[in-house]
Amino acid sequence: MSKHLVIVESPAKGKTIEKYLGPDYQVLASYGHVRDLVPKEGAVDPEDGFRMKYDIIERSEKQIEAIAKALKKADDLILATDPDREGEAISWHLYEVLRERGLLEDRGVHRVVFHEITKKAIQEAIEEPRDLAQPLIDAQQARRALDYLVGFNLSPLLWRKIKRGLSAGRVQSPALRMICEREDEIEAFVAREYWTLDALSERQGQAFTARLTHLDGNKLDQFDLNSANLAHDAQKRLTDAANGELKVAKVEKKQRRRNPAAPFTTSTLQQEASRKLGFTASRTMRTAQQLYEGIDLGSGAIGLITYMRTDSVALAGEAIAEMRGLIEERYGANNVPDSPRQYKTKSKNAQEAHEAIRPTSVRRLPNEVRERLSSDQARLYDLIWKRTVACQMTHATFDTVAADLVPGDTEHRFRATGSTLVDPGFIAVYQEGRDDASEDDEDKRLPEMAEGDTVKLNEVTADQHFTEPPPRYTEASLVKTLEEYGIGRPSTYASIISTLQSREYVEMDGKRFIPTDTGRIVNSFLTQHFDRYVDYDFTAKLEDELDAISRGEKDWVPVLEEFWGDFRDRVKEKEENVTRAEAVQSRELGPDPKSGRPVSVRLGRFGPIVQIGTKDDEEKPRFAGLLPGQKMDKITLDEALELFKLPRDLGETPEGEPVMVNIGRFGPYVKYGSKYASLGPDDDVWTIDLPRALEIVAEKKKKDAERFIKSFDDEGIQVLNGRYGPYVTDGNKNAKIPKETDPKSLTLEQCQELIAAAPERKGRGRKGAAKSTAKGSGKTATKATGKTAAKSKSSGTKKTTTKKAASKAGPKKTAAKKSPAKKSGGAKSGDDGNAGDSRLSAQPSGDRGSE
């Protein structure tokens, strides 16, 4: 019998920890959160002190039963979830569930935290337990309530006014606004012409270039030479004045230092992994979580990096000492600064974590552990190791030279600059990436020159340039901008970016975000009608208030009350006063030449469409979808009318089936009889002819024939080849065929047996949620403010319980909760909350939401 039961989030983390604690400890995983808000309206009740109703997440029931069974045999419970507000909330929810089952009455409950999974860190944490931190719990609950209230009020409004399936989120929507505003800047941008003049020079056989900085004694601004005439006139004057040589008027020599970047925070790790490794934010966090939870290096699993959700750049003194020793051994004492480098955290809250992301020991060299890691793990560990070591090394030293060159006895002036890396310092290990290429630190040597020397002028060149619009956001630059504005928290960014893509609010052009028509319409609606709630400063201020709650400086209920009143009134007012036509931004393009009816473009159920006529006409309106690449705000009347020339009838197949081409929801296609085949990437729906269409039809028929094995038509059963091998289907259930069985030999009875034994298809979306809600009826746990605890506790039918907002209690002082019920589906509660949290998933992935 284990004396102590330890609870963590993931089994991988649990396996690593258990080996450090010995036989008296049993470690089990909760697999993330065990409870969440009920997936329906009323989960947060603003009229009752923001009472929050919880259900047990259906997939967590098995874990809870296992934990409850183990706890009956243990002396005490140790909650060892992650060291942030989300981890605190996981521990609190589990504590409440177990207490309601009467399993904690005679047992001690302890909360322990650690920031790295090493033997020393775990043992020290066990020796220094504490109570549950109520401010952290309150901050997470407040964030969850806010995200729910925004989502459950704004999202249905978007459904009614624009189209179903849309969502708005407290942090997601300002992020979308950034992307849309950048696109507006790009579209409104007017390029300006300017010219630069360079002197291609040479001295002592070494060629170099000097840029014109002064003309007639006047310093040149960017647009002073803004035409070919001005540039070529200056070019001729300079060439004539120089007569083949330039005089050195001035030489400046300086030394420049460059200091290493601070160690990684969550945000900077996401940015750098995007730039250097091409990782998405979610891929970075997923891989970092694996490195944190533990990798088996041959003698058991060990955490290779510290906790990966942090805003802090501080480093433990012990870790710094180890780094300085390693640097001296590998790179020489001259690369160790006289005193350790100390970095200051910009974030006031610093995500409740104490350190930056670093290797748990820099003695574990990347090349020595690589064979035990996956490709992603090895690359990310290498990045973290190099950045960490470099941050404690000496600065890099550059010698810089600037020479002013004059053509003849004039006041014109060219300037040549050079830079040489003298001492690489930290650059020998690591150099921070940049979103835009720069040559600042590249060696660019100039020949030796002194005042009064002359250099040979080979040619004066004149080059035309045009200003460029600001670049679209990449994941790295979007994360950086969100952090600069104080919007969201780094641990939420992966979830936000994923949501923008899954809702089809943005699409990718290479690695850069482009807003879709849907994204721009949603953003326009929100900025016009809910401007305050997508305002960058407002969103950042709300984040600061949530951080203040986590520090115990503010009570959570007044923060929610201040937000909710105005927001609720705004939603009601817009629901009554904004028409659907205003929301979808229907734009009239002109009259149809044939019918005289108006032609307009708007957002339809499945995306942007053009429409001839209106719903009030006697004749029904006609609709056509926009082609890929066409935009609602750019399409012209002529382009719109072309869309109505579809479908095109091409003729018949040899079997007499009619053949036509058209564009559908999933792109251009050819229809033959009642069947469909997608056009190829090089096929044009406007020009494709019958022979080519028949080729596509023949290819489709061949694939279908290869897919079909046999059929029992009367019973509606087929044996087919699928993506993962042959299977049997009746249209409702799919059954795998045993490997030793020949699919062609299957009888009807065998097929029916396989189908009967196959699992039912799992429901998706709201159906699952509805089922779950019904299942949990009458068993909902709640969190609220007010004075209903005693009343609820004595109730025999409904055991609704409360938690006082200002409570500072530890585990033993937490107010009673109602017995939770099962839950399976997610709620339509916005996309900034726990939906992206790995600890709501059966297999933690590193993607987080409500941080």
C-alpha positions in Angstrom: 0.0 0.0 0.0 1.4 3.4 -1.0 1.4 5.9 1.8 1.3 9.0 -0.6 -0.8 9.5 -3.7 0.7 12.1 -6.1 -1.4 13.6 -9.0 0.1 15.1 -12.1 -1.5 16.0 -15.5 0.1 13.6 -17.9 1.3 10.0 -17.6 4.6 10.9 -19.2 5.3 13.4 -16.5 4.1 10.8 -13.9 6.5 8.1 -15.0 9.4 10.5 -14.8 8.4 11.7 -11.3 7.6 8.3 -9.8 11.1 6.9 -10.2 12.4 9.8 -8.1 10.0 9.3 -5.1 10.4 5.6 -4.2 8.0 2.9 -3.2 6.0 4.9 -0.7 4.6 7.1 -3.5 2.2 6.2 -6.2 1.9 8.7 -9.1 -1.3 8.9 -11.2 -2.3 11.3 -14.0 -5.5 13.3 -14.3 -5.0 13.7 -18.0 -5.6 17.4 -17.8 -8.8 19.0 -16.4 -11.4 16.8 -14.8 -14.2 19.3 -14.9 -15.3 22.1 -17.2 -18.3 24.4 -17.5 -21.5 22.7 -18.6 -21.8 23.0 -22.4 -24.9 25.1 -22.5 -26.3 28.5 -21.6 -26.4 29.3 -18.0 -23.0 27.8 -17.1 -22.1 31.2 -15.8 -24.9 33.1 -14.1 -24.1 36.9 -13.8 -27.4 37.4 -11.9 -26.2 35.1 -9.2 -22.7 36.4 -8.5 -21.3 34.7 -11.6 -22.1 31.3 -10.2 -20.3 28.7 -12.4 -21.8 25.3 -13.1 -19.4 22.4 -13.8 -19.7 18.9 -15.2 -17.1 16.1 -15.0 -15.6 15.7 -18.4 -16.8 12.3 -19.7 -13.3 11.0 -20.6 -12.1 12.0 -17.1 -14.5 9.6 -15.3 -12.1 6.7 -15.8 -9.2 8.7 -14.4 -11.2 9.9 -11.4 -12.3 6.4 -10.5 -8.7 5.2 -10.7 -7.6 8.1 -8.5 -10.4 7.6 -6.0 -9.6 3.8 -5.7 -5.9 4.6 -5.1 -6.7 7.3 -2.6 -8.7 4.9 -0.4 -5.4 3.0 0.2 -3.2 6.1 0.7 -2.5 8.3 3.8 -2.5 11.6 2.0 -3.0 13.3 -1.4 -0.2 15.4 -3.0 -1.4 17.6 -5.9 1.6 18.2 -8.2 0.1 19.8 -11.3 1.8 22.5 -13.3 3.1 25.6 -11.4 0.7 28.2 -13.0 -2.9 29.2 -12.6 -4.1 26.5 -15.0 -2.3 23.9 -13.0 -3.7 25.3 -9.8 -7.2 25.1 -11.2 -6.7 21.5 -12.2 -5.7 20.6 -8.7 -8.7 22.6 -7.2 -11.2 20.9 -9.5 -9.9 17.4 -8.6 -9.8 18.3 -4.9 -13.5 19.4 -5.1 -14.5 16.2 -6.9 -12.7 14.0 -4.3 -14.0 15.9 -1.4 -17.6 15.6 -2.6 -17.1 11.9 -2.6 -16.0 12.0 1.0 -12.5 10.8 0.3 -10.5 13.6 2.0 -12.0 13.6 5.4 -9.2 11.6 7.1 -6.4 12.5 4.8 -4.0 15.3 4.4 -4.0 17.3 1.2 -0.8 19.0 0.0 0.0 21.2 -3.0 3.6 21.0 -4.4 5.1 22.9 -7.3 8.4 22.5 -9.3 9.7 24.1 -12.4 11.9 21.3 -13.7 11.5 17.5 -13.5 14.8 16.4 -11.9 15.3 14.4 -8.8 16.5 17.3 -6.7 13.6 19.6 -7.8 11.0 16.9 -7.1 12.4 16.0 -3.7 12.7 19.7 -2.7 9.1 20.3 -3.8 7.8 17.3 -1.7 9.6 18.7 1.3 8.0 22.1 0.9 4.2 21.6 0.4 1.7 24.4 0.6 -2.1 25.0 0.4 -3.9 25.6 -2.8 -3.4 29.2 -3.9 -6.9 30.7 -4.0 -5.8 33.8 -6.0 -4.5 31.6 -8.8 -7.7 29.6 -8.8 -9.8 32.8 -8.9 -7.8 34.2 -11.8 -8.3 31.1 -13.9 -12.0 31.0 -13.0 -12.4 34.6 -14.0 -10.7 34.1 -17.3 -12.8 31.0 -18.0 -16.0 33.0 -17.1 -15.0 35.9 -19.3 -14.3 33.7 -22.3 -17.6 31.9 -21.8 -19.6 35.1 -21.5 -18.0 36.5 -24.6 -18.3 33.3 -26.6 -21.9 32.4 -25.6 -23.2 35.9 -26.4 -21.1 37.1 -29.4 -20.9 33.8 -31.3 -24.7 33.3 -31.6 -25.0 36.9 -32.7 -22.5 36.2 -35.5 -24.5 33.1 -36.4 -27.7 35.0 -36.7 -26.3 38.1 -38.4 -23.6 36.6 -40.7 -23.5 32.8 -40.9 -23.5 29.7 -38.7 -20.3 28.2 -37.4 -18.5 31.6 -36.7 -17.0 32.5 -33.3 -15.7 35.5 -31.5 -13.2 35.4 -28.6 -11.9 37.9 -26.1 -8.3 37.5 -27.4 -8.9 35.8 -30.7 -10.9 38.8 -32.1 -8.2 41.5 -31.4 -5.7 39.1 -33.0 -7.9 38.9 -36.1 -8.2 42.7 -36.1 -4.4 43.0 -36.3 -4.2 40.7 -39.3 -7.1 42.6 -41.1 -5.7 46.0 -40.3 -2.3 45.0 -41.7 -4.1 43.8 -44.9 -5.9 47.2 -45.1 -2.6 49.0 -44.8 -1.1 46.9 -47.6 -4.1 47.5 -49.9 -4.1 51.3 -49.2 -0.4 51.5 -49.6 0.8 53.7 -52.5 4.4 52.9 -53.6 6.7 55.9 -53.9 9.7 56.0 -56.2 13.2 56.9 -55.1 16.7 56.5 -56.4 20.1 55.8 -54.8 23.5 56.6 -56.3 26.6 54.4 -55.5 30.2 54.9 -56.2 31.8 51.6 -57.3 35.4 52.2 -56.0 38.7 50.4 -55.7 41.8 50.8 -53.6 44.9 48.6 -53.6 43.1 46.0 -55.7 40.1 45.8 -53.3 36.7 46.8 -54.6 34.1 48.5 -52.3 30.9 50.5 -52.6 30.1 54.0 -51.2 26.6 55.5 -51.0 25.8 59.1 -51.9 24.8 60.9 -48.7 25.2 64.6 -49.6 24.5 66.5 -52.9 25.6 70.1 -53.2 26.4 70.1 -49.4 22.8 69.1 -48.5 22.1 65.8 -46.7 19.9 63.6 -49.0 16.5 62.4 -47.7 15.0 59.3 -49.1 12.8 61.0 -51.7 15.0 63.9 -52.8 16.0 61.9 -55.9 12.5 60.7 -56.9 12.7 60.5 -60.7 15.0 59.1 -63.4 15.7 62.7 -64.6 16.9 63.9 -61.2 18.9 60.7 -60.6 20.7 60.7 -64.0 21.4 64.4 -63.8 23.1 63.9 -60.4 24.9 60.8 -61.8 26.4 62.8 -64.6 27.5 65.7 -62.4 29.2 63.4 -59.9 31.0 61.4 -62.7 32.3 64.6 -64.3 33.4 66.1 -60.9 35.2 63.0 -59.9 37.2 62.5 -63.1 37.9 58.9 -62.2 38.9 59.3 -58.6 37.5 60.2 -55.1 39.4 61.9 -52.3 39.2 60.5 -48.7 37.9 63.4 -46.6 37.3 61.7 -43.3 37.9 58.3 -41.7 36.1 57.2 -38.4 37.0 54.0 -36.6 35.0 52.7 -33.7 34.4 49.5 -31.8 30.8 48.2 -31.4 29.6 45.6 -28.9 26.6 43.3 -29.2 25.2 41.6 -26.2 23.5 38.2 -26.2 19.7 37.9 -26.1 18.0 36.9 -22.9 17.1 33.2 -22.3 13.8 32.0 -23.7 10.3 32.8 -22.5 7.3 31.1 -24.0 6.8 33.9 -26.4 10.4 34.2 -27.6 10.7 30.4 -27.9 7.7 30.4 -30.2 9.1 33.2 -32.3 12.6 31.8 -32.6 11.4 28.3 -33.4 9.2 29.7 -36.1 12.1 31.7 -37.6 14.9 29.1 -37.3 13.0 25.7 -37.3 9.8 26.6 -39.2 7.7 25.3 -36.3 4.2 26.5 -35.7 3.4 27.8 -32.2 1.5 24.6 -31.4 4.3 22.4 -32.6 6.8 24.2 -30.5 4.7 23.9 -27.4 3.9 20.3 -28.0 7.6 19.4 -28.4 8.7 21.6 -25.5 6.2 19.8 -23.3 7.7 16.4 -24.2 11.2 17.7 -23.3 9.8 19.0 -20.0 7.9 15.9 -19.0 10.8 13.6 -19.5 12.9 11.6 -22.0 14.5 8.3 -21.3 18.2 8.8 -21.9 19.1 5.2 -21.0 18.7 5.1 -17.3 15.1 6.2 -17.0 13.2 9.3 -18.1 14.4 12.8 -17.0 13.1 16.3 -17.8 15.5 18.0 -20.2 14.1 21.5 -19.9 12.4 23.6 -17.2 8.7 24.5 -17.3 7.9 25.8 -20.8 5.0 28.2 -19.9 6.7 31.3 -18.4 7.2 35.0 -19.0 10.3 35.1 -16.8 13.9 35.6 -18.1 15.4 34.9 -14.6 17.9 32.1 -14.1 18.7 30.2 -10.9 22.1 30.9 -9.5 22.9 27.2 -9.5 22.1 27.0 -13.2 24.2 30.0 -14.0 27.2 28.6 -12.1 26.9 25.4 -14.2 26.7 27.4 -17.4 29.8 29.5 -16.6 31.8 26.3 -15.8 30.7 24.7 -19.1 31.6 27.9 -21.1 35.0 28.0 -19.6 35.7 24.4 -20.4 34.3 24.4 -24.0 34.9 28.0 -25.2 37.7 29.3 -22.9 37.8 31.6 -19.8 38.0 34.6 -22.1 34.3 34.0 -23.1 33.1 34.0 -19.5 32.1 37.5 -18.3 33.5 38.9 -15.1 30.1 38.7 -13.4 27.0 36.6 -14.3 24.6 38.3 -16.7 21.3 39.1 -15.0 18.1 39.6 -17.1 15.1 41.4 -15.8 11.6 40.2 -16.6 9.4 42.8 -18.4 6.1 41.1 -17.4 4.8 42.2 -14.1 3.1 38.9 -13.5 5.7 36.6 -15.1 3.1 33.8 -15.4 3.7 32.8 -11.8 6.9 30.9 -12.9 10.3 31.6 -11.5 12.7 30.9 -14.4 13.2 31.2 -18.1 13.1 28.1 -20.3 16.5 26.4 -20.0 18.0 22.9 -20.0 17.8 21.3 -16.6 21.5 20.7 -17.0 23.7 22.3 -19.8 26.0 19.3 -19.3 23.6 17.3 -21.3 25.0 18.3 -24.7 22.7 18.3 -27.7 24.9 15.9 -29.7 25.0 13.5 -26.8 21.3 13.2 -26.3 20.3 13.5 -30.0 20.0 9.8 -30.6 17.4 9.4 -27.8 15.2 12.2 -29.2 12.9 12.6 -32.1 13.9 15.0 -34.9 11.6 17.8 -33.5 12.8 17.2 -29.9 16.5 17.3 -30.9 16.1 20.5 -32.9 14.2 22.3 -30.2 16.5 21.1 -27.4 19.5 22.3 -29.5 17.9 25.7 -29.9 17.2 26.0 -26.2 20.6 24.8 -25.2 22.5 27.2 -27.4 20.3 30.2 -26.5 20.8 29.4 -22.8 24.6 29.0 -22.9 25.0 32.0 -25.1 23.1 34.3 -22.7 25.9 33.8 -20.1 28.8 34.5 -22.5 30.8 37.6 -23.3 29.6 40.1 -25.8 30.6 40.1 -29.5 33.0 42.8 -30.6 33.0 44.4 -34.0 35.5 46.9 -35.5 33.6 49.5 -37.6 35.0 51.9 -40.2 33.2 54.8 -41.9 35.0 56.8 -44.7 33.7 59.9 -46.4 34.7 60.3 -50.0 34.5 63.5 -52.1 34.6 63.8 -55.9 37.0 66.7 -56.8 36.6 70.1 -55.1 32.8 69.8 -54.5 30.4 69.5 -51.6 29.1 66.2 -52.8 29.9 63.3 -50.5 29.8 59.5 -50.5 30.1 57.3 -47.5 31.5 53.8 -47.3 31.1 51.6 -44.2 32.7 48.4 -43.1 32.4 46.1 -40.2 34.7 43.3 -39.0 33.9 40.7 -36.3 36.9 40.8 -34.0 35.8 38.7 -31.1 32.7 36.5 -31.7 31.9 36.0 -28.0 28.4 34.5 -27.7 28.0 34.5 -31.5 30.3 31.4 -31.5 27.4 29.5 -30.0 24.2 31.3 -31.0 22.8 34.3 -32.9 19.1 35.4 -32.6 17.0 35.2 -35.7 15.1 38.1 -37.2 11.9 38.5 -39.1 13.5 40.7 -41.8 16.9 40.0 -43.2 19.8 42.3 -42.1 23.4 42.5 -43.0 24.4 44.5 -39.9 26.7 41.8 -38.5 28.1 40.4 -41.7 31.8 41.1 -42.3 32.2 43.9 -44.8 35.8 44.9 -44.9 37.1 48.2 -46.3 40.7 48.7 -47.6 43.0 50.7 -45.4 42.4 54.4 -46.0 43.5 57.7 -44.4 42.5 61.3 -44.8 43.9 62.8 -48.0 44.2 59.4 -49.8 42.6 59.0 -53.2 40.7 55.9 -54.4 39.8 54.9 -57.9 36.2 55.5 -59.1 35.1 52.9 -61.6 31.5 54.0 -62.0 28.7 55.9 -60.4 25.5 53.8 -60.6 21.9 55.0 -60.3 19.3 52.5 -59.0 15.6 52.9 -59.0 13.6 51.7 -55.9 10.0 51.7 -54.7 8.8 51.7 -51.2 7.1 48.5 -50.1 4.1 48.0 -47.9 4.4 46.6 -44.4 4.8 42.8 -44.5 2.0 40.5 -43.5 2.3 38.8 -40.2 4.0 35.5 -39.7 3.4 33.4 -36.6 6.5 34.8 -35.1 5.7 38.5 -35.8 2.1 38.1 -34.7 3.1 36.5 -31.4 5.6 39.3 -30.9 3.1 42.0 -31.6 0.4 40.4 -29.4 2.9 40.3 -26.6 4.0 43.9 -27.1 0.4 45.0 -26.8 -0.1 42.9 -23.7 -2.9 41.0 -25.4 -3.4 37.4 -24.2 -0.6 35.4 -22.7 2.1 33.5 -24.5 0.6 30.2 -23.5 -2.6 31.1 -25.3 -1.1 32.1 -28.6 -0.9 28.6 -30.2 -4.6 28.1 -29.5 -5.5 31.5 -30.9 -3.6 31.0 -34.1 -5.1 27.5 -34.5 -8.6 28.9 -34.1 -8.2 31.7 -36.6 -7.2 29.0 -39.2 -9.8 26.4 -38.2 -12.6 29.0 -38.5 -11.2 30.0 -41.9 -10.7 33.6 -40.8 -7.2 33.5 -42.2 -5.3 31.6 -44.8 -1.6 31.2 -45.3 0.5 32.7 -48.1 3.7 30.8 -47.5 4.2 31.5 -43.8 2.2 34.7 -43.7 -1.4 35.3 -42.7 -4.0 36.7 -45.2 -7.5 37.4 -43.9 -10.3 35.7 -45.8 -13.5 37.4 -46.8 -15.2 35.7 -43.8 -12.5 37.0 -41.5 -12.7 40.5 -42.8 -16.5 40.6 -42.5 -16.4 39.3 -38.9 -13.7 41.8 -38.0 -15.6 44.6 -39.6 -18.7 43.7 -37.7 -16.9 43.5 -34.4 -14.9 46.7 -34.9 -18.0 48.6 -35.9 -20.4 47.3 -33.3 -18.1 46.0 -30.5 -15.2 48.4 -30.9 -14.4 48.5 -27.2 -14.1 44.8 -26.9 -11.6 44.4 -29.8 -9.7 47.5 -28.7 -6.0 46.6 -28.0 -5.7 48.8 -24.9 -9.0 47.5 -23.4 -8.0 43.9 -24.0 -4.5 44.5 -22.5 -6.1 46.2 -19.4 -8.4 43.3 -18.9 -5.3 41.0 -19.0 -3.6 43.1 -16.3 -6.7 42.9 -14.1 -6.7 39.1 -14.4 -3.0 39.1 -13.5 -3.9 41.3 -10.5 -6.5 38.7 -9.4 -3.8 36.0 -9.6 -1.6 38.0 -7.3 -4.4 38.5 -4.8 -4.6 42.3 -5.4 -8.2 42.2 -6.8 -11.3 40.3 -6.2 -12.6 38.5 -9.3 -16.3 39.3 -9.1 -16.1 43.1 -9.4 -13.8 42.7 -12.4 -16.5 40.5 -14.1 -19.3 42.8 -13.0 -17.6 45.8 -14.6 -17.1 44.0 -17.9 -20.5 42.3 -18.0 -22.9 45.2 -17.7 -21.9 47.2 -20.7 -21.2 44.1 -22.8 -24.6 42.6 -22.1 -26.4 45.8 -23.1 -24.3 46.2 -26.3 -25.2 42.6 -27.4 -28.9 43.3 -26.9 -28.8 46.6 -28.7 -27.0 45.2 -31.7 -29.2 42.1 -31.9 -32.2 44.4 -32.3 -30.8 47.2 -34.4 -28.3 45.6 -36.9 -29.8 44.0 -39.9 -28.3 40.9 -41.5 -27.6 42.8 -44.8 -25.6 45.4 -42.8 -23.7 42.7 -41.0 -22.7 40.6 -44.1 -21.8 43.9 -46.0 -23.8 43.1 -49.2 -22.3 45.2 -52.0 -24.3 46.0 -55.2 -22.2 45.7 -58.3 -24.7 47.0 -60.9 -27.7 45.7 -63.0 -27.8 42.4 -64.8 -27.9 43.3 -68.5 -30.4 40.6 -69.3 -33.0 40.9 -66.5 -32.3 44.4 -65.2 -32.2 42.9 -61.7 -29.5 44.0 -59.3 -26.2 42.0 -59.0 -24.7 42.0 -55.6 -21.9 40.2 -53.7 -22.2 39.0 -50.1 -21.2 36.3 -47.6 -23.4 33.2 -48.0 -23.8 30.1 -45.9 -20.7 28.4 -47.5 -18.7 31.5 -48.3 -18.7 34.5 -50.5 -21.3 34.5 -53.3 -22.7 36.8 -56.0 -26.4 37.1 -56.4 -28.8 38.3 -59.2 -32.0 39.6 -57.8 -33.4 39.9 -54.3 -35.6 37.8 -52.0 -38.4 40.2 -52.6 -38.5 39.6 -56.4 -41.2 37.4 -57.9 -38.5 35.4 -59.6 -36.1 33.6 -57.2 -32.6 35.0 -56.9 -29.7 33.2 -58.7 -26.5 32.5 -56.9 -22.9 31.7 -57.8 -19.8 31.2 -55.6 -16.7 33.2 -56.0 -13.7 31.5 -57.5 -10.5 30.9 -55.5 -8.5 34.2 -55.4 -11.6 36.4 -56.0 -12.4 38.8 -53.2 -15.7 40.3 -52.2 -14.3 43.9 -52.1 -12.6 43.6 -55.4 -14.9 41.6 -57.8 -16.4 43.7 -60.6 -19.8 43.4 -62.3 -18.3 41.7 -65.4 -16.4 39.2 -63.3 -19.5 38.4 -61.3 -21.6 37.9 -64.5 -19.1 35.4 -65.8 -19.8 33.2 -62.8 -23.4 32.7 -64.0 -22.2 31.1 -67.2 -21.8 27.9 -65.1 -22.6 25.1 -65.2 -21.3 24.3 -68.7 -22.8 21.4 -70.6 -20.0 19.5 -72.4 -21.9 16.5 -73.9 -22.2 12.9 -72.9 -20.1 9.9 -71.9 -20.0 6.9 -74.2 -22.7 5.4 -71.9 -25.0 8.3 -72.5 -24.5 10.1 -69.2 -24.7 13.9 -69.4 -21.4 15.7 -68.7 -21.2 19.2 -67.2 -18.7 21.2 -65.3 -19.3 23.6 -62.4 -17.8 25.1 -59.3 -19.0 23.8 -55.9 -18.2 24.3 -52.3 -15.0 22.3 -52.6 -13.8 23.7 -55.9 -14.4 23.0 -59.7 -15.8 19.6 -60.7 -17.1 17.5 -63.6 -20.5 15.8 -63.1 -21.3 12.7 -65.1 -24.8 11.4 -64.5 -25.3 11.6 -60.7 -21.6 11.3 -59.9 -18.8 13.8 -59.4 -15.1 14.1 -60.0 -12.8 17.0 -59.1 -11.0 18.9 -61.8 -7.2 18.7 -61.8 -5.1 21.7 -60.7 -4.3 22.6 -64.3 -7.9 22.3 -65.5 -9.8 25.5 -66.2 -13.6 25.2 -65.6 -14.2 27.9 -68.3 -12.1 26.2 -71.1 -12.1 22.5 -70.4 -13.5 20.4 -73.3 -15.3 17.1 -73.4 -12.3 14.9 -74.2 -10.4 16.2 -71.2 -13.5 15.8 -69.0 -13.9 12.2 -70.1 -10.3 11.5 -69.1 -11.1 12.8 -65.6 -14.3 10.7 -65.6 -12.4 7.6 -66.7 -9.8 8.1 -63.9 -12.5 8.5 -61.3 -14.3 5.3 -62.5 -11.0 3.4 -62.4 -10.4 4.5 -58.8 -14.0 3.6 -57.8 -13.6 0.2 -59.4 -10.4 -0.4 -57.5 -12.1 0.7 -54.3 -15.0 -1.7 -54.7 -14.5 -5.4 -53.8 -18.0 -6.8 -53.5 -21.5 -5.9 -52.6 -24.7 -7.3 -51.1 -27.1 -4.9 -52.6 -30.3 -6.1 -50.9 -28.8 -5.7 -47.4 -26.9 -2.5 -48.3 -23.6 -3.9 -47.4 -20.4 -3.3 -49.3 -16.8 -4.6 -49.0 -14.4 -1.7 -50.0 -10.8 -0.8 -50.1 -10.1 2.1 -47.8 -7.3 4.4 -46.8 -6.2 2.0 -44.1 -7.1 -1.3 -45.9 -10.2 -3.2 -46.8 -13.3 -2.9 -44.6 -17.0 -3.7 -44.5 -19.7 -1.0 -44.3 -23.5 -0.8 -44.1 -23.4 3.0 -44.4 -23.8 3.4 -40.6 -20.9 1.4 -39.2 -17.5 0.4 -40.6 -15.8 -2.8 -39.6 -12.2 -3.8 -40.1 -11.5 -7.1 -41.9 -9.0 -9.4 -40.1 -5.6 -9.6 -41.9 -5.8 -13.3 -42.3 -9.2 -13.0 -44.1 -9.5 -12.6 -47.9 -12.0 -9.7 -48.4 -13.2 -11.3 -51.7 -14.2 -14.5 -49.8 -16.4 -12.9 -47.2 -20.0 -14.1 -47.1 -23.0 -12.0 -46.2 -23.2 -13.6 -42.8 -19.6 -12.9 -42.1 -20.0 -9.3 -43.1 -23.0 -9.0 -40.8 -21.1 -10.4 -37.9 -18.2 -8.0 -38.4 -20.6 -5.0 -38.5 -22.4 -6.2 -35.4 -19.1 -6.4 -33.5 -17.8 -3.0 -34.7 -18.0 0.0 -32.4 -20.6 2.6 -32.9 -19.5 5.7 -34.7 -18.8 8.5 -32.2 -21.0 11.5 -32.3 -19.5 14.9 -33.1 -20.1 18.5 -32.1 -23.3 19.6 -30.4 -25.0 16.2 -30.5 -22.4 14.9 -28.1 -22.7 17.9 -26.0 -26.5 17.6 -25.8 -26.2 14.0 -24.8 -23.7 14.8 -22.2 -25.8 17.5 -20.7 -28.8 15.3 -20.4 -26.7 12.6 -18.8 -25.5 14.9 -16.2 -28.8 16.5 -15.4 -29.3 17.2 -11.7 -25.6 16.5 -10.9 -24.1 19.8 -11.8 -21.3 21.3 -9.6 -21.2 25.0 -9.2 -18.9 27.8 -8.2 -20.4 31.1 -7.0 -20.3 34.0 -4.7 -22.8 34.9 -2.0 -24.0 33.2 1.1 -25.7 30.1 -0.1 -23.1 27.6 1.1 -25.0 26.6 4.3 -28.3 26.4 2.5 -27.0 24.3 -0.3 -25.2 22.0 2.0 -28.4 21.1 3.8 -30.4 20.6 0.6 -31.3 17.0 0.1 -32.3 17.1 -3.6 -29.9 19.6 -5.1 -26.5 19.8 -3.6 -25.5 23.1 -5.2 -22.6 24.6 -3.4 -20.7 27.9 -3.4 -17.2 29.3 -3.2 -16.7 32.7 -1.8 -14.9 35.0 -4.1 -12.5 36.5 -1.6 -11.6 33.2 0.0 -8.0 32.8 0.8 -8.3 29.2 2.0 -6.2 26.3 1.3 -7.6 22.9 0.5 -9.1 22.3 3.9 -10.9 25.6 3.8 -12.4 25.4 0.3 -16.2 25.6 0.4 -18.4 22.7 -0.5 -19.2 21.9 -4.1 -22.0 19.9 -5.6 -21.3 16.4 -6.9 -20.2 16.8 -10.5 -21.7 15.0 -13.5 -20.3 13.5 -16.7 -19.6 15.7 -19.6 -18.3 15.0 -23.1 -18.9 17.9 -25.5 -17.3 21.3 -25.7 -19.3 24.5 -25.3 -19.7 27.3 -27.8 -17.9 29.5 -25.4 -15.5 31.4 -27.5 -12.1 30.3 -28.7 -9.9 31.8 -26.1 -10.7 29.5 -23.2 -9.8 26.0 -22.3 -10.7 24.7 -25.7 -7.0 25.0 -26.6 -5.6 23.7 -23.4 -3.6 20.5 -23.6 -4.8 19.6 -20.1 -8.4 19.3 -21.4 -7.1 16.6 -23.8 -6.6 12.9 -23.1 -3.1 13.2 -24.5 -1.6 16.6 -23.5 -0.2 18.3 -26.6 1.2 21.6 -25.3 -1.5 23.8 -26.8 -3.1 25.9 -24.2 -6.1 28.2 -24.0 -7.2 29.9 -20.8 -3.9 30.9 -19.2 
